[in-house]
Amino acid sequence: MKKLLKKSLALSLAMVMVLSLGACTKEKEEPASGGGSTETKVETNVGGEETTPAPAEEEKDYSEHYTYSYASIQITESTDYNSPDDAMTQYWEQKYNFDWDIISISSDKWDSTVNTWAYAEDLPDVTIFDYKHPQMMDWVDQGLVFKFPKGWQERWPNVARVQEYGGLQLAFEDITGDTYFLARPNYANNLPCTPGINPTNMMVYIRKDWAEAVGIEIKDYYTIDEIMEYARRVKEQDPGHVGKDLIPMGLSSGNCYNVFVSTCSTYTSNNYYLYRDGNDFKWGLADEETLEGLKLWRQAFDEGLLNKEFYSYSGSEDVEDFYVRGVSGLMWYQGGARYQQDVANRMKDNLGLNYDDVVKQVFITANDGTYHSAPRGNFWGVIMFNPDIPIEKWERYMDMLDESCSEEGQILIRMGFEGVDWEMKDGEMVSLLEEGKDARSKYPSIYPVYHQLCMLSDDFVLINPNYPKEYRDLTIKMYKLKEELGKNGGCPPIDYDIYLYSSDATAALSFEYDKDFANIVVNKGDVETEWKAWLNSWAYLMDPVLAELKANIK
């Protein structure tokens, strides 16, 4: 297996540039010898490739100062992303001679906000977009997004390499002949599954102590019936002595949809709901398995297993019922080692509980044992640029992206600075941070800007020694289990012929499945009758799309 670099030119440069900042930081934060460090070997999975070192700094002229307007969701409003006291942002800003103008997008208005900017010809320099193909095609046709120069891949080989893993950009280029955006891949060097198979990283967290108290076997995954039985026993026996505030399944409308509907039926994502069936094309929401999941959702509601006003949850209220208030028996939340550590910290800080004693991360299958996950590309969000950004300004941003995609750049973003936040010991990386802490928690500017600059964090998390090895190993194990249990069609690869099909008919489709199905659940009518009526209400838009797919995709 490939070892991480023992010496890092980029990190050495970083230490020189932030010496004045780092000295003070090191004096206050570097633990004493043997105190708080986490000694863990770091290995990469099969499939990793060598990256190209970033070009030497002296080869570039960065004398002109730039301000990059950057728009994304997940921005922390209280964070100063240009802070002189944040060594991470100072490294990047000083090296590339720029500062940020950060623009926060509300997650529930992500699509509409970017749409408004694009059609008003008012995109920021850099915008992170939750990719929608019809919109992108229309923007390209109207010249509303930046068109990359031919041959850009030669100058920025690390960015080009990770696009091969993301898949979307290359598939789009096959259609248009040009590059208009960059996909942000989840995985590149440390693929946990077979290439092309990308199960969701979302998991269910249950109260292990409550499960043991009510006689539920502790496992890595449960069928939907088994997880509902766990919730019933929690409701009946109240093992945590919560009382009237007890919520057996703390799930919002969206997360109910994920737990009940998407667990039973594959093609139910808002981004992927059409599929081939031989020579025909079908809508996943019309499948009988979808109805089965909807009926189970109604059953859980009728039995009082959900918050009686689950549809009123907003933001993170449903997950806070689990790790802040401690009143729910399960939550739907991100998986991965970092999020296990995050939940562990929250359980300790808010409830005084030890995560390993009281929580188990699991996933749910359909009752026949099949794991379902809608096809998804190996990416989340795309990077696009204002069509009028000066070419020199764009090139410098690409230089920064290319360094961020190198092995040195990933180590810097995920681990911090060598000698301050980590060190090499016996040929392996050893964290110098306090147990339970990582570079992201030490340097506020990392999230989400550098954290998601081009490669997402999922990749490095699998080998990041800041997180306990058992959490990292469990993450890989869960991905492999999902792939194995989804082999019979429950976890298929993305079909780009369908995903990138664009027409006036497909552009007219826009759904809020979770809200529509929540209305069916809380209404007291017959579920199947209301589901069929809902399908019929969309037939005038859906039928032409299915007919187009059959006529145009072979």
C-alpha positions as CSV (number, residue, x, y, z in Angstrom):
1,M,0.0,0.0,0.0
2,K,1.1,3.5,-0.7
3,K,2.5,5.4,2.2
4,L,1.8,9.1,2.6
5,L,4.7,11.4,1.8
6,K,7.4,11.6,4.5
7,K,8.5,15.0,3.3
8,S,6.2,17.7,2.0
9,L,7.5,20.6,0.1
10,A,4.2,22.5,0.3
11,L,4.0,22.0,4.0
12,S,7.6,23.1,4.5
13,L,6.7,26.3,2.6
14,A,3.6,26.6,4.8
15,M,5.7,26.5,7.9
16,V,8.0,29.3,6.7
17,M,5.0,31.5,5.7
18,V,3.1,31.1,8.9
19,L,6.1,31.0,11.3
20,S,5.1,34.1,13.1
21,L,1.5,32.9,13.5
22,G,2.4,29.3,14.1
23,A,5.0,30.0,16.8
24,C,2.4,31.6,19.0
25,T,-0.1,28.9,18.2
26,K,2.4,26.2,18.8
27,E,3.4,27.6,22.2
28,K,-0.2,27.7,23.3
29,E,-1.6,24.6,21.6
30,E,1.1,22.0,20.9
31,P,0.8,19.3,23.7
32,A,3.6,18.3,25.9
33,S,5.5,15.2,24.9
34,G,3.2,12.2,25.0
35,G,0.2,14.3,25.9
36,G,-3.0,14.2,23.8
37,S,-1.4,12.9,20.6
38,T,-3.0,10.1,18.7
39,E,-0.5,7.6,17.3
40,T,-2.1,5.9,14.3
41,K,-0.6,4.5,11.2
42,V,-2.0,5.9,7.9
43,E,-2.5,3.8,4.8
44,T,-4.3,4.4,1.5
45,N,-6.6,1.9,0.0
46,V,-6.0,0.1,-3.2
47,G,-6.9,2.4,-6.1
48,G,-4.8,5.4,-4.9
49,E,-2.6,7.1,-7.5
50,E,0.5,9.3,-7.2
51,T,-0.3,12.9,-7.6
52,T,1.8,15.5,-9.4
53,P,3.5,17.9,-7.0
54,A,2.3,21.5,-7.2
55,P,4.4,23.7,-9.4
56,A,7.2,25.6,-7.6
57,E,5.9,28.9,-6.3
58,E,8.6,31.0,-8.0
59,E,7.3,29.9,-11.4
60,K,4.2,32.0,-11.0
61,D,3.7,35.8,-10.9
62,Y,1.2,36.5,-8.1
63,S,2.1,40.2,-7.7
64,E,-1.4,41.5,-8.4
65,H,-3.8,41.2,-5.4
66,Y,-7.2,39.6,-6.1
67,T,-10.4,39.4,-4.2
68,Y,-12.4,36.2,-5.0
69,S,-16.1,36.4,-4.4
70,Y,-17.1,32.9,-3.4
71,A,-20.6,31.6,-2.8
72,S,-21.7,28.3,-1.2
73,I,-24.0,26.8,1.4
74,Q,-22.7,25.8,4.9
75,I,-20.9,29.1,5.4
76,T,-20.3,29.8,9.1
77,E,-21.6,33.4,9.4
78,S,-19.4,34.1,12.5
79,T,-16.2,33.0,10.9
80,D,-13.7,35.5,9.5
81,Y,-12.3,33.7,6.4
82,N,-9.6,36.3,6.1
83,S,-8.6,36.3,9.8
84,P,-5.0,37.3,10.4
85,D,-5.0,34.9,13.3
86,D,-6.0,31.8,11.3
87,A,-2.8,30.2,10.0
88,M,-4.6,28.1,7.5
89,T,-6.3,30.9,5.5
90,Q,-3.1,33.0,5.9
91,Y,-1.1,30.3,4.2
92,W,-3.3,30.2,1.1
93,E,-4.0,33.9,1.0
94,Q,-0.3,34.9,1.3
95,K,0.9,32.3,-1.2
96,Y,-1.6,33.2,-3.9
97,N,-2.0,36.9,-2.9
98,F,-5.8,37.2,-2.5
99,D,-8.5,37.6,0.0
100,W,-12.1,36.2,0.2
101,D,-15.5,37.9,-0.2
102,I,-17.6,35.0,1.2
103,I,-21.3,34.9,0.3
104,S,-23.5,32.5,2.2
105,I,-26.3,30.7,0.4
106,S,-29.2,29.3,2.4
107,S,-29.4,25.5,1.8
108,D,-33.1,25.6,1.2
109,K,-32.7,28.3,-1.4
110,W,-29.5,27.0,-3.0
111,D,-31.0,26.2,-6.4
112,S,-33.2,29.3,-6.7
113,T,-30.4,31.7,-5.5
114,V,-27.9,30.4,-8.1
115,N,-30.6,30.4,-10.8
116,T,-31.3,34.1,-10.1
117,W,-27.6,35.1,-10.2
118,A,-27.0,33.1,-13.4
119,Y,-29.9,34.6,-15.4
120,A,-29.2,38.0,-14.0
121,E,-25.6,37.6,-15.3
122,D,-24.4,38.3,-11.7
123,L,-22.6,35.1,-10.6
124,P,-19.8,35.5,-8.1
125,D,-16.3,34.7,-9.3
126,V,-16.7,31.2,-7.8
127,T,-20.1,29.5,-7.1
128,I,-20.7,26.1,-5.7
129,F,-23.8,24.6,-7.3
130,D,-25.9,21.6,-6.5
131,Y,-25.8,20.2,-10.0
132,K,-29.0,20.2,-12.1
133,H,-28.5,19.2,-15.7
134,P,-31.3,21.1,-17.4
135,Q,-30.2,24.3,-15.8
136,M,-26.5,23.8,-16.6
137,M,-27.3,23.1,-20.2
138,D,-29.4,26.3,-20.5
139,W,-26.7,28.4,-18.9
140,V,-24.1,26.9,-21.3
141,D,-26.3,27.6,-24.3
142,Q,-26.7,31.2,-23.2
143,G,-23.1,31.8,-22.3
144,L,-23.8,32.4,-18.6
145,V,-21.0,30.3,-17.2
146,F,-17.2,30.4,-17.8
147,K,-15.9,28.1,-20.6
148,F,-12.5,26.6,-19.8
149,P,-9.8,27.0,-22.4
150,K,-8.9,23.9,-24.4
151,G,-6.0,21.8,-22.9
152,W,-6.5,23.1,-19.4
153,Q,-5.8,19.6,-18.1
154,E,-2.1,19.8,-19.0
155,R,-1.4,22.8,-16.8
156,W,-3.5,21.6,-13.8
157,P,-3.0,17.8,-13.8
158,N,-4.1,17.2,-10.2
159,V,-7.5,18.8,-10.9
160,A,-7.8,16.8,-14.1
161,R,-7.0,13.6,-12.3
162,V,-9.7,14.0,-9.7
163,Q,-12.2,14.8,-12.4
164,E,-11.7,11.3,-13.7
165,Y,-13.0,10.0,-10.4
166,G,-15.8,12.5,-10.2
167,G,-17.1,11.3,-13.6
168,L,-19.7,14.1,-14.1
169,Q,-17.4,16.7,-15.7
170,L,-16.0,14.1,-18.3
171,A,-19.5,12.9,-19.1
172,F,-20.7,16.5,-19.6
173,E,-17.6,17.2,-21.8
174,D,-18.6,14.2,-24.0
175,I,-21.9,16.0,-24.7
176,T,-20.7,19.6,-25.2
177,G,-17.1,19.1,-26.2
178,D,-15.9,21.6,-23.6
179,T,-15.5,22.1,-19.8
180,Y,-17.8,24.5,-18.0
181,F,-17.5,23.3,-14.3
182,L,-15.5,21.0,-12.0
183,A,-17.2,18.3,-10.0
184,R,-16.0,17.9,-6.4
185,P,-15.3,14.2,-5.9
186,N,-16.0,12.4,-2.7
187,Y,-13.3,9.9,-3.3
188,A,-10.2,9.8,-5.4
189,N,-7.2,8.2,-3.6
190,N,-9.1,6.0,-1.2
191,L,-12.1,4.5,-2.9
192,P,-14.1,2.4,-0.4
193,C,-16.2,0.6,-3.0
194,T,-15.9,-0.6,-6.6
195,P,-15.4,2.3,-8.9
196,G,-18.9,3.5,-10.1
197,I,-20.7,2.2,-7.0
198,N,-21.4,5.1,-4.6
199,P,-23.8,4.3,-1.8
200,T,-24.8,7.2,0.4
201,N,-22.7,8.0,3.4
202,M,-25.8,8.7,5.4
203,M,-26.4,6.4,8.4
204,V,-28.8,5.7,11.3
205,Y,-27.5,6.2,14.8
206,I,-29.4,4.3,17.5
207,R,-29.1,4.3,21.3
208,K,-27.1,1.1,21.8
209,D,-27.8,1.2,25.6
210,W,-31.5,1.5,25.0
211,A,-31.5,-1.4,22.4
212,E,-29.6,-3.6,24.9
213,A,-32.1,-2.7,27.6
214,V,-35.1,-3.7,25.6
215,G,-33.6,-6.9,24.2
216,I,-32.6,-5.9,20.7
217,E,-29.5,-7.6,19.2
218,I,-26.7,-5.1,18.4
219,K,-25.9,-5.4,14.7
220,D,-24.3,-3.4,11.9
221,Y,-27.6,-3.2,9.9
222,Y,-31.3,-4.0,10.4
223,T,-34.3,-4.5,8.2
224,I,-36.9,-1.8,8.3
225,D,-39.2,-4.1,10.3
226,E,-36.4,-4.7,12.8
227,I,-35.7,-1.0,13.3
228,M,-39.4,-0.3,13.8
229,E,-39.5,-3.1,16.4
230,Y,-36.6,-1.4,18.2
231,A,-38.6,1.8,18.2
232,R,-41.8,0.1,19.5
233,R,-39.9,-1.4,22.4
234,V,-38.3,1.9,23.2
235,K,-41.8,3.5,23.2
236,E,-43.2,0.8,25.4
237,Q,-40.4,0.5,27.9
238,D,-38.8,3.9,27.9
239,P,-35.3,2.5,28.8
240,G,-33.9,6.0,29.1
241,H,-36.6,7.2,31.5
242,V,-37.3,10.2,29.3
243,G,-41.0,10.3,30.0
244,K,-43.5,12.3,27.9
245,D,-40.8,13.8,25.7
246,L,-39.7,10.5,24.4
247,I,-39.5,10.2,20.6
248,P,-38.6,6.7,19.4
249,M,-37.6,7.8,15.9
250,G,-36.4,11.4,15.7
251,L,-36.9,12.1,12.0
252,S,-37.9,15.1,9.9
253,S,-40.1,14.8,6.8
254,G,-37.0,14.5,4.7
255,N,-35.3,11.9,6.9
256,C,-38.6,9.9,7.3
257,Y,-38.6,9.8,3.5
258,N,-35.0,8.5,3.5
259,V,-35.6,5.9,6.3
260,F,-38.9,4.5,5.0
261,V,-39.3,5.2,1.3
262,S,-35.6,5.1,0.1
263,T,-34.9,2.1,2.2
264,C,-37.5,0.1,0.3
265,S,-37.1,1.5,-3.2
266,T,-34.0,2.4,-5.2
267,Y,-34.9,5.2,-7.6
268,T,-36.4,7.7,-5.2
269,S,-33.8,10.5,-5.0
270,N,-34.8,14.0,-5.9
271,N,-31.8,13.9,-8.3
272,Y,-32.3,10.4,-9.7
273,Y,-35.7,8.9,-10.1
274,L,-35.8,7.6,-13.7
275,Y,-34.3,4.2,-14.8
276,R,-34.2,1.6,-17.6
277,D,-36.2,-1.5,-17.4
278,G,-35.2,-3.5,-20.5
279,N,-36.2,-1.3,-23.4
280,D,-38.6,0.8,-21.3
281,F,-38.0,3.6,-18.9
282,K,-39.8,3.9,-15.5
283,W,-40.3,6.4,-12.7
284,G,-39.1,5.0,-9.4
285,L,-41.8,6.7,-7.4
286,A,-44.4,4.6,-9.2
287,D,-42.8,1.3,-8.2
288,E,-44.7,-0.9,-5.7
289,E,-41.6,-0.8,-3.4
290,T,-42.2,2.9,-3.1
291,L,-45.7,2.3,-1.9
292,E,-44.4,-0.3,0.6
293,G,-42.1,2.3,2.1
294,L,-44.9,4.9,2.2
295,K,-47.2,2.5,4.0
296,L,-44.5,1.8,6.6
297,W,-44.1,5.5,7.2
298,R,-47.8,5.8,7.8
299,Q,-47.7,2.8,10.2
300,A,-44.9,4.4,12.2
301,F,-46.8,7.6,12.4
302,D,-50.0,5.9,13.5
303,E,-48.2,3.9,16.1
304,G,-46.7,7.0,17.7
305,L,-43.1,6.1,16.8
306,L,-42.4,9.5,15.2
307,N,-42.7,13.0,16.6
308,K,-46.4,13.7,16.2
309,E,-45.4,16.9,14.4
310,F,-42.4,15.4,12.5
311,Y,-43.2,17.6,9.5
312,S,-42.5,20.8,11.6
313,Y,-38.9,19.9,12.3
314,S,-36.6,22.5,10.7
315,G,-32.8,22.7,10.4
316,S,-31.1,20.3,12.6
317,E,-33.9,20.0,15.3
318,D,-34.5,16.3,14.6
319,V,-30.8,15.3,15.1
320,E,-30.5,17.6,18.1
321,D,-33.3,15.6,19.8
322,F,-30.8,12.8,19.7
323,Y,-27.4,14.3,20.7
324,V,-28.5,17.5,22.5
325,R,-31.8,16.7,24.3
326,G,-31.2,13.0,24.4
327,V,-34.9,12.2,23.9
328,S,-34.9,10.3,20.7
329,G,-34.1,6.6,20.0
330,L,-32.5,7.2,16.6
331,M,-31.5,9.8,14.1
332,W,-30.5,9.9,10.4
333,Y,-27.1,11.6,10.1
334,Q,-23.9,11.5,8.1
335,G,-21.6,8.6,8.5
336,G,-17.8,8.4,8.4
337,A,-15.2,8.7,11.0
338,R,-15.4,12.4,11.4
339,Y,-19.1,12.4,12.0
340,Q,-18.8,9.5,14.5
341,Q,-16.3,11.7,16.4
342,D,-18.6,14.7,16.0
343,V,-21.5,12.8,17.6
344,A,-19.2,11.4,20.3
345,N,-18.1,14.9,21.2
346,R,-21.7,16.1,21.2
347,M,-23.0,13.2,23.4
348,K,-20.2,13.9,25.9
349,D,-20.6,17.7,25.9
350,N,-24.4,17.8,26.0
351,L,-25.4,14.7,27.8
352,G,-22.3,13.5,29.6
353,L,-22.5,10.2,27.9
354,N,-19.7,8.1,26.4
355,Y,-20.5,7.5,22.7
356,D,-19.0,4.0,22.5
357,D,-21.2,2.9,25.4
358,V,-24.5,4.3,24.3
359,V,-24.5,4.8,20.5
360,K,-24.3,2.4,17.5
361,Q,-24.0,3.5,13.9
362,V,-26.1,1.3,11.6
363,F,-27.9,1.3,8.2
364,I,-31.2,-0.1,7.2
365,T,-32.2,-2.6,4.4
366,A,-35.5,-3.5,2.9
367,N,-37.2,-6.5,4.5
368,D,-35.8,-8.8,1.9
369,G,-32.3,-7.8,3.0
370,T,-31.6,-5.6,0.0
371,Y,-29.7,-2.4,0.6
372,H,-31.2,0.4,-1.6
373,S,-29.3,3.6,-2.6
374,A,-30.2,5.7,-5.6
375,P,-27.5,6.0,-8.2
376,R,-25.2,8.9,-7.5
377,G,-22.1,10.2,-9.0
378,N,-18.8,10.3,-7.0
379,F,-19.3,14.0,-6.4
380,W,-21.2,16.6,-4.4
381,G,-21.6,20.0,-5.8
382,V,-19.8,21.5,-8.8
383,I,-17.5,24.6,-9.1
384,M,-18.4,27.1,-11.7
385,F,-17.0,30.5,-12.5
386,N,-18.4,33.9,-13.6
387,P,-18.2,34.0,-17.5
388,D,-16.4,37.3,-17.3
389,I,-13.8,36.5,-14.7
390,P,-10.4,37.7,-16.0
391,I,-8.4,34.8,-17.3
392,E,-5.4,35.6,-15.1
393,K,-7.6,35.6,-12.0
394,W,-9.2,32.3,-13.1
395,E,-5.7,30.8,-13.7
396,R,-4.5,31.7,-10.2
397,Y,-7.6,30.1,-8.7
398,M,-6.9,27.0,-10.7
399,D,-3.3,27.0,-9.4
400,M,-4.7,26.9,-5.9
401,L,-7.1,24.1,-6.7
402,D,-4.3,22.1,-8.2
403,E,-2.2,22.4,-5.1
404,S,-5.3,21.5,-3.0
405,C,-5.7,18.3,-5.0
406,S,-2.0,17.2,-4.6
407,E,-1.1,14.9,-1.8
408,E,0.7,17.7,0.1
409,G,-2.3,19.9,-0.3
410,Q,-4.7,17.3,1.1
411,I,-2.4,16.7,4.1
412,L,-2.3,20.4,4.8
413,I,-6.1,20.9,4.6
414,R,-7.0,17.7,6.5
415,M,-4.1,17.6,9.1
416,G,-2.8,21.1,9.4
417,F,0.9,22.1,9.6
418,E,3.7,19.6,10.1
419,G,5.5,20.1,13.4
420,V,2.5,22.0,14.9
421,D,-0.5,19.7,14.2
422,W,1.2,16.5,13.2
423,E,4.6,14.9,12.8
424,M,6.2,11.9,11.1
425,K,7.1,9.1,13.4
426,D,8.6,5.8,12.2
427,G,7.5,6.7,8.7
428,E,3.9,7.4,9.7
429,M,1.8,10.5,10.4
430,V,1.0,11.1,14.1
431,S,-1.4,13.7,15.2
432,L,-0.3,16.3,17.8
433,L,-3.7,17.6,18.4
434,E,-5.8,17.0,21.5
435,E,-7.8,13.7,21.3
436,G,-11.1,14.3,19.5
437,K,-9.8,17.4,17.7
438,D,-8.8,17.9,14.1
439,A,-7.4,20.7,11.9
440,R,-11.0,21.8,11.0
441,S,-11.8,22.5,14.6
442,K,-8.5,24.3,15.2
443,Y,-8.6,26.5,12.0
444,P,-12.2,27.9,11.5
445,S,-11.5,29.0,7.9
446,I,-11.2,25.4,6.8
447,Y,-14.9,24.8,6.8
448,P,-16.3,24.8,4.2
449,V,-14.0,26.8,2.0
450,Y,-10.7,24.8,2.1
451,H,-12.4,21.7,3.4
452,Q,-14.3,21.4,0.1
453,L,-12.1,23.5,-2.2
454,C,-12.1,20.8,-4.9
455,M,-11.8,17.3,-3.3
456,L,-14.2,16.6,-0.5
457,S,-13.2,15.4,2.9
458,D,-14.7,11.9,2.5
459,D,-11.6,10.6,0.9
460,F,-9.0,11.6,3.4
461,V,-11.2,10.8,6.4
462,L,-10.7,7.1,5.7
463,I,-7.0,7.4,6.6
464,N,-7.0,10.5,8.8
465,P,-5.2,9.6,12.1
466,N,-7.1,12.4,13.9
467,Y,-10.0,10.0,14.1
468,P,-9.9,6.7,16.0
469,K,-8.9,3.8,13.9
470,E,-12.0,1.8,14.9
471,Y,-14.2,4.6,13.4
472,R,-12.3,4.6,10.2
473,D,-12.4,0.9,9.9
474,L,-16.1,0.8,10.6
475,T,-16.7,3.4,7.8
476,I,-14.9,1.2,5.2
477,K,-16.7,-1.9,6.5
478,M,-20.1,-0.2,6.2
479,Y,-19.5,0.9,2.6
480,K,-18.4,-2.6,1.6
481,L,-21.5,-4.1,3.4
482,K,-23.8,-1.7,1.5
483,E,-22.2,-2.6,-1.8
484,E,-22.5,-6.3,-1.0
485,L,-26.2,-6.1,0.1
486,G,-27.0,-3.9,-2.9
487,K,-25.5,-6.1,-5.6
488,N,-28.9,-7.4,-6.9
489,G,-29.8,-3.9,-8.2
490,G,-30.3,-2.0,-5.0
491,C,-27.2,0.0,-5.3
492,P,-26.6,0.5,-9.1
493,P,-24.1,2.8,-10.8
494,I,-25.2,6.1,-12.3
495,D,-26.5,5.9,-15.9
496,Y,-25.3,9.2,-17.4
497,D,-27.4,8.7,-20.5
498,I,-30.4,9.3,-18.2
499,Y,-28.8,11.7,-15.7
500,L,-27.6,14.0,-18.5
501,Y,-30.6,13.8,-20.7
502,S,-32.0,17.3,-21.2
503,S,-35.2,18.6,-22.9
504,D,-38.0,21.0,-22.3
505,A,-40.0,18.1,-20.9
506,T,-37.3,17.1,-18.3
507,A,-36.8,20.8,-17.4
508,A,-40.5,21.0,-16.4
509,L,-40.0,18.3,-13.7
510,S,-39.5,19.6,-10.1
511,F,-40.4,17.6,-7.1
512,E,-40.5,17.8,-3.3
513,Y,-41.1,14.2,-2.6
514,D,-40.7,14.3,1.1
515,K,-43.3,17.1,1.6
516,D,-45.8,15.5,-0.8
517,F,-45.4,12.1,0.9
518,A,-45.6,13.6,4.4
519,N,-49.0,15.1,3.5
520,I,-50.2,11.6,2.5
521,V,-48.9,10.2,5.8
522,V,-50.6,12.7,8.0
523,N,-53.8,12.7,6.1
524,K,-56.1,9.9,7.2
525,G,-57.1,8.6,3.8
526,D,-56.1,5.3,2.3
527,V,-52.3,5.4,1.5
528,E,-52.5,3.5,-1.7
529,T,-55.4,5.5,-3.1
530,E,-53.7,8.8,-2.3
531,W,-50.4,7.6,-3.7
532,K,-52.1,6.7,-7.0
533,A,-53.8,10.0,-7.1
534,W,-50.5,11.7,-6.6
535,L,-49.0,9.8,-9.4
536,N,-51.9,10.7,-11.7
537,S,-51.5,14.3,-10.9
538,W,-48.0,14.2,-12.4
539,A,-48.7,12.0,-15.3
540,Y,-49.2,14.8,-17.8
541,L,-45.5,15.9,-17.2
542,M,-44.0,12.5,-16.6
543,D,-45.4,10.5,-19.5
544,P,-43.8,12.7,-22.1
545,V,-40.4,12.4,-20.4
546,L,-40.6,8.6,-20.3
547,A,-41.7,8.5,-24.0
548,E,-38.7,10.8,-24.9
549,L,-36.3,8.6,-23.1
550,K,-37.5,5.5,-24.9
551,A,-37.3,7.3,-28.3
552,N,-33.9,8.9,-27.8
553,I,-31.8,6.6,-25.6
554,K,-30.8,3.3,-26.9
